[in-house]
Amino acid sequence: MIRAVDLFSFSLPLLRWLDAEDAHRLAIQGLKLLPQVRPRADDARLAVRAFGLNFPNPVGMAAGFDKNAEAVDALLRFGFGFVEIGTVTPKPQGGNPRPRIFRLERDEAVINRLGFNNDGADAVLRRLALRAHLSGIIGVNVGANRDSPDRVADYVTLIEAFAPVASYFTVNVSSPNTPGLRNLQQGHLLDELLAKVIDARERMREKAGDSPVLLKIAPDLSLAELDEVVHVARSRRVDGMIVANTTVGRPSSLRETERAKEQGGLSGRPLFRLSTRMVAETYVRVEGAFPLVGVGGIDTGGAALTKIRAGASLIQLYSPLIYKGLGLVEDIKTDLASTLVRTGREHLAEIVGADAATLTAEAWPG
Ligand SMILES: Cc1cc2nc3c(=O)[nH]c(=O)nc-3n(C[C@H](O)[C@H](O)[C@H](O)COP(=O)(O)O)c2cc1C
């Protein structure tokens, strides 16, 4: 029998006939309407323990798809091991004028310049509070309002507000679509931000329990900048890093050269090599101090395996789902589990970072 979820998953790429943002809205509405079937149980080999959390499998929904926490439980039912909502800002904001999402079909890529459009902390918090009795790992990705007079204070406000409902936080300092935001990756600014964020987390610990704090970085950092970012992240004792956000670069391999001129962050298949290299570069610098989440262009089980061998304990997907459908989640999990069986391994942890050193010695991806 064809299940409604399978039909939905299959039909997702068909939405590509629509304007990208209308298609996204329809996908969220469709997810909310799906019957509440139980997800298939995950192979025990795929379980990952990271940041003090037990992930049933390593495949997460990346930030930006469900910015407003409208469909988290439907996404968990599709087999994701965790869902990251947001980016949420304290106040609601509309983002940049439309059109602001562009598909580069022949490259299986996306360019977006949304600019943190979201319903704001109050509305999103209300939605998460309504499902707080349900299980599932829900990360909350936080950012600053575009017109905020004190961006650091915005992050602190969000940590305090969401601590009771967030399984973990992601501090997003890497979106290219809020002017000046990525400057927060600079050493002294990052140090001040992380000090205050970790402080807020500690203040909330008694009331709200522990909430791991992850830092999400851009793939466009130079290696000298990455040295500094990792140094600060380690000294401020963040719990992990997410590598990486969209790129402002335009790889020479792109075929949709006209569309590629649109301003914004590029994601999907053409981001795979650069973001994987950045995972490896981060992994060798972190020296096991905390785990990494790898994201960028993962569109097959093989690509997921490469990202894990580069140093990612967990992975996330977004743009490839637009081209492959939500069935990609099960495909990746099946491939990862069979690789473990074939190579006689018990857990994914055994291969995390296995290729990091080799990758960092290769020519820089163009
Ligand atoms: C339309 C769109 C919106 C996004 N919005 C956010 C966001 O709000 N916050 C964030 O941290 N990342 C956001 N991202 C970045 C993704 O989380 C991810 O880091 C990036 O797209 C690379 O992964 P992918 O190649 O699997 O898409 C967005 C990406 C896309 C395509």
The ligand as a MOL file (V3000), in Angstrom:
LIG
                    3D

  0  0  0     0  0            999 V3000
M  V30 BEGIN CTAB
M  V30 COUNTS 31 33 0 0 0
M  V30 BEGIN ATOM
M  V30 1 C 16.1630 28.8120 1.5000 0
M  V30 2 C 17.2020 28.6240 2.5720 0
M  V30 3 C 17.0500 29.2650 3.8000 0
M  V30 4 C 18.0110 29.1070 4.8010 0
M  V30 5 N 17.8490 29.7320 6.0040 0
M  V30 6 C 18.7490 29.5280 7.0110 0
M  V30 7 C 18.5560 30.1170 8.2780 0
M  V30 8 O 17.5690 30.7910 8.5490 0
M  V30 9 N 19.5260 29.9210 9.2210 0
M  V30 10 C 20.6350 29.1550 8.9880 0
M  V30 11 O 21.4650 28.9910 9.8770 0
M  V30 12 N 20.8180 28.5670 7.7860 0
M  V30 13 C 19.9020 28.7330 6.8020 0
M  V30 14 N 20.1030 28.1240 5.5890 0
M  V30 15 C 21.3430 27.3400 5.3640 0
M  V30 16 C 21.1400 25.8460 5.5610 0
M  V30 17 O 20.8000 25.5470 6.8960 0
M  V30 18 C 22.4500 25.0860 5.2020 0
M  V30 19 O 23.4810 25.4880 6.0930 0
M  V30 20 C 22.9100 25.3420 3.7790 0
M  V30 21 O 21.8070 25.4800 2.9090 0
M  V30 22 C 23.8090 24.2200 3.2260 0
M  V30 23 O 23.1400 22.9820 3.2210 0
M  V30 24 P 22.3830 22.3540 1.9250 0
M  V30 25 O 23.3740 22.3470 0.7840 0
M  V30 26 O 21.9780 20.9770 2.3690 0
M  V30 27 O 21.2140 23.2400 1.6470 0
M  V30 28 C 19.1460 28.2810 4.5590 0
M  V30 29 C 19.2820 27.6430 3.3230 0
M  V30 30 C 18.3280 27.7970 2.3480 0
M  V30 31 C 18.5010 27.0780 1.0200 0
M  V30 END ATOM
M  V30 BEGIN BOND
M  V30 1 1 1 2
M  V30 2 1 2 3
M  V30 3 2 2 30
M  V30 4 2 3 4
M  V30 5 1 4 5
M  V30 6 1 4 28
M  V30 7 2 5 6
M  V30 8 1 6 7
M  V30 9 1 6 13
M  V30 10 2 7 8
M  V30 11 1 7 9
M  V30 12 1 9 10
M  V30 13 2 10 11
M  V30 14 1 10 12
M  V30 15 2 12 13
M  V30 16 1 13 14
M  V30 17 1 14 15
M  V30 18 1 14 28
M  V30 19 1 15 16
M  V30 20 1 16 17
M  V30 21 1 16 18
M  V30 22 1 18 19
M  V30 23 1 18 20
M  V30 24 1 20 21
M  V30 25 1 20 22
M  V30 26 1 22 23
M  V30 27 1 23 24
M  V30 28 2 24 25
M  V30 29 1 24 26
M  V30 30 1 24 27
M  V30 31 2 28 29
M  V30 32 1 29 30
M  V30 33 1 30 31
M  V30 END BOND
M  V30 END CTAB
M  END
